[in-house]
Amino acid sequence: MEIEHKELSERLDAATTLMEKTLSWLEERQSNLTGEVERISATVEQSRREAELAEKLAAAERELGELKASAAPSIASPQRRTVPASTAEMLAKH
């Protein structure tokens, strides 16, 4: 019985050692897989998105500037929007 107990103890020690080595290997592999590469790719994606948004903003600002520029002359020199008196009289007669 003591021999069986000793063999069982040795087998458990060997299994424990093997499991510790496996765990160590898995932790090392995990740290390699989730290292800086993910952070770098996320930063690149974020930088791309920011560049796209900046480009859209610049285009919108240009369009707004063009619209303001085209509206400015009509405000400075408004066109006549009333009907001449002779036309009003002619329309009133009919």
C-alpha positions as a LaTeX table, in Angstrom:
\begin{tabular}{lrrr}
\hline
Residue & $x$ (\AA) & $y$ (\AA) & $z$ (\AA) \\
\hline
Met1 & 0.00 & 0.00 & 0.00 \\
Glu2 & 2.86 & 2.35 & 0.81 \\
Ile3 & 4.42 & 1.60 & $-2.61$ \\
Glu4 & 1.12 & 2.46 & $-4.34$ \\
His5 & 0.91 & 5.67 & $-2.32$ \\
Lys6 & 4.49 & 6.59 & $-3.30$ \\
Glu7 & 3.83 & 5.86 & $-6.99$ \\
Leu8 & 0.63 & 7.92 & $-6.89$ \\
Ser9 & 2.50 & 10.79 & $-5.24$ \\
Glu10 & 5.24 & 10.69 & $-7.91$ \\
Arg11 & 2.69 & 10.62 & $-10.70$ \\
Leu12 & 0.87 & 13.60 & $-9.16$ \\
Asp13 & 4.16 & 15.51 & $-8.84$ \\
Ala14 & 5.01 & 14.75 & $-12.48$ \\
Ala15 & 1.53 & 15.83 & $-13.60$ \\
Thr16 & 1.80 & 19.03 & $-11.55$ \\
Thr17 & 5.18 & 19.86 & $-13.10$ \\
Leu18 & 3.85 & 19.20 & $-16.58$ \\
Met19 & 0.78 & 21.37 & $-15.94$ \\
Glu20 & 2.94 & 24.22 & $-14.61$ \\
Lys21 & 5.12 & 24.08 & $-17.73$ \\
Thr22 & 2.04 & 24.04 & $-19.94$ \\
Leu23 & 0.52 & 26.97 & $-18.08$ \\
Ser24 & 3.76 & 28.93 & $-18.38$ \\
Trp25 & 3.89 & 28.23 & $-22.12$ \\
Leu26 & 0.24 & 29.27 & $-22.56$ \\
Glu27 & 0.80 & 32.52 & $-20.64$ \\
Glu28 & 3.84 & 33.33 & $-22.79$ \\
Arg29 & 1.93 & 32.56 & $-25.98$ \\
Gln30 & $-1.06$ & 34.63 & $-24.85$ \\
Ser31 & 1.13 & 37.64 & $-24.11$ \\
Asn32 & 2.68 & 37.32 & $-27.57$ \\
Leu33 & $-0.74$ & 37.16 & $-29.22$ \\
Thr34 & $-2.26$ & 40.11 & $-27.40$ \\
Gly35 & 0.75 & 42.41 & $-27.40$ \\
Glu36 & 1.40 & 45.67 & $-29.17$ \\
Val37 & 0.14 & 44.52 & $-32.57$ \\
Glu38 & $-3.52$ & 44.99 & $-31.63$ \\
Arg39 & $-2.83$ & 48.41 & $-30.19$ \\
Ile40 & $-0.96$ & 49.50 & $-33.29$ \\
Ser41 & $-3.68$ & 48.30 & $-35.66$ \\
Ala42 & $-6.34$ & 50.02 & $-33.56$ \\
Thr43 & $-4.34$ & 53.24 & $-33.67$ \\
Val44 & $-3.99$ & 52.99 & $-37.45$ \\
Glu45 & $-7.74$ & 52.44 & $-37.88$ \\
Gln46 & $-8.50$ & 55.38 & $-35.60$ \\
Ser47 & $-6.03$ & 57.59 & $-37.50$ \\
Arg48 & $-7.66$ & 56.62 & $-40.81$ \\
Arg49 & $-11.12$ & 57.42 & $-39.48$ \\
Glu50 & $-9.92$ & 60.77 & $-38.12$ \\
Ala51 & $-8.36$ & 61.60 & $-41.51$ \\
Glu52 & $-11.61$ & 60.74 & $-43.30$ \\
Leu53 & $-13.61$ & 62.91 & $-40.91$ \\
Ala54 & $-11.16$ & 65.79 & $-41.26$ \\
Glu55 & $-11.45$ & 65.56 & $-45.05$ \\
Lys56 & $-15.27$ & 65.61 & $-44.88$ \\
Leu57 & $-15.15$ & 68.58 & $-42.51$ \\
Ala58 & $-12.84$ & 70.51 & $-44.85$ \\
Ala59 & $-15.16$ & 69.79 & $-47.81$ \\
Ala60 & $-18.20$ & 70.96 & $-45.81$ \\
Glu61 & $-16.37$ & 74.13 & $-44.76$ \\
Arg62 & $-15.41$ & 74.85 & $-48.41$ \\
Glu63 & $-19.01$ & 74.34 & $-49.54$ \\
Leu64 & $-20.27$ & 76.59 & $-46.75$ \\
Gly65 & $-17.77$ & 79.27 & $-47.75$ \\
Glu66 & $-18.86$ & 79.04 & $-51.38$ \\
Leu67 & $-22.52$ & 79.33 & $-50.39$ \\
Lys68 & $-21.80$ & 82.35 & $-48.22$ \\
Ala69 & $-19.77$ & 83.95 & $-51.00$ \\
Ser70 & $-22.54$ & 83.42 & $-53.57$ \\
Ala71 & $-25.16$ & 84.81 & $-51.17$ \\
Ala72 & $-23.19$ & 87.94 & $-50.29$ \\
Pro73 & $-23.67$ & 89.83 & $-53.62$ \\
Ser74 & $-27.44$ & 89.41 & $-53.55$ \\
Ile75 & $-27.55$ & 90.90 & $-50.06$ \\
Ala76 & $-25.26$ & 93.79 & $-51.00$ \\
Ser77 & $-27.23$ & 94.67 & $-54.15$ \\
Pro78 & $-30.76$ & 93.36 & $-53.73$ \\
Gln79 & $-32.80$ & 92.89 & $-56.86$ \\
Arg80 & $-36.12$ & 94.61 & $-57.25$ \\
Arg81 & $-38.89$ & 92.43 & $-55.92$ \\
Thr82 & $-41.82$ & 94.78 & $-56.35$ \\
Val83 & $-44.00$ & 95.18 & $-59.42$ \\
Pro84 & $-43.75$ & 98.53 & $-61.22$ \\
Ala85 & $-46.76$ & 100.80 & $-60.73$ \\
Ser86 & $-47.74$ & 100.61 & $-64.41$ \\
Thr87 & $-47.89$ & 96.82 & $-64.26$ \\
Ala88 & $-49.96$ & 96.94 & $-61.07$ \\
Glu89 & $-52.43$ & 99.34 & $-62.76$ \\
Met90 & $-52.64$ & 97.13 & $-65.85$ \\
Leu91 & $-53.35$ & 94.04 & $-63.70$ \\
Ala92 & $-55.95$ & 95.95 & $-61.69$ \\
Lys93 & $-57.93$ & 96.87 & $-64.85$ \\
His94 & $-58.46$ & 93.20 & $-65.83$ \\
\hline
\end{tabular}
